[in-house]
């Protein structure tokens, strides 16, 4: 069998590096979307707690008056 040329060897190394970078980019993108979804859920919870606090404050003020 003929040996692979240096150009072919370099092309294989470049292709492997691009594949690894692409795989990493997909992992980061997936993690980013998960974080984005969790942040949205946390924001909803905070807004709910804010509304509860506002209602409790009103009730407490009425009770003290």
C-alpha positions as CSV (number, residue, x, y, z in Angstrom):
1,X,0.0,0.0,0.0
2,X,1.3,3.4,-0.8
3,X,1.9,5.8,2.1
4,X,-0.4,8.6,2.7
5,X,1.0,11.9,1.6
6,X,1.8,14.6,4.2
7,X,-1.0,16.7,2.7
8,X,-3.5,13.9,3.4
9,X,-2.2,13.4,6.9
10,X,-2.6,17.2,7.6
11,X,-6.1,17.2,6.1
12,X,-7.1,14.4,8.4
13,X,-5.8,16.2,11.4
14,X,-7.6,19.4,10.4
15,X,-10.8,17.6,9.8
16,X,-10.6,15.9,13.2
17,X,-9.9,19.2,14.9
18,X,-12.9,20.8,13.2
19,X,-15.1,17.9,14.2
20,X,-14.0,18.3,17.9
21,X,-14.6,22.0,17.7
22,X,-18.1,21.5,16.2
23,X,-19.0,18.9,18.8
24,X,-18.0,21.3,21.6
25,X,-19.9,24.1,20.0
26,X,-23.1,22.0,19.9
27,X,-22.6,21.1,23.6
28,X,-22.2,24.7,24.5
29,X,-25.2,25.7,22.5
30,X,-27.3,23.0,24.2
31,X,-26.1,24.1,27.6
32,X,-26.9,27.7,26.8
33,X,-30.5,26.9,25.8
34,X,-31.0,24.9,29.1
35,X,-29.7,27.8,31.1
36,X,-31.9,30.2,29.2
37,X,-35.0,28.0,30.0
38,X,-34.0,27.8,33.7
39,X,-33.5,31.5,33.9
40,X,-37.0,32.1,32.4
41,X,-38.5,29.7,35.0
42,X,-36.6,31.4,37.9
43,X,-37.8,34.8,36.7
44,X,-41.4,33.5,36.8
45,X,-40.9,32.3,40.3
46,X,-39.4,35.6,41.4
47,X,-42.3,37.5,39.9
48,X,-44.8,35.2,41.7
49,X,-43.0,35.8,45.0
50,X,-43.0,39.5,44.4
51,X,-46.8,39.5,43.9
52,X,-47.2,37.4,47.1
53,X,-45.1,39.9,49.0
54,X,-47.1,42.8,47.7
55,X,-50.3,41.1,48.8
56,X,-48.9,40.2,52.2
57,X,-47.7,43.8,52.7
58,X,-51.2,45.2,51.9
59,X,-52.8,42.7,54.3
60,X,-50.3,43.6,57.1
61,X,-50.8,47.3,56.6
62,X,-54.6,46.9,56.9
63,X,-54.1,44.8,60.0
64,X,-51.9,47.4,61.6
65,X,-54.2,50.3,60.8
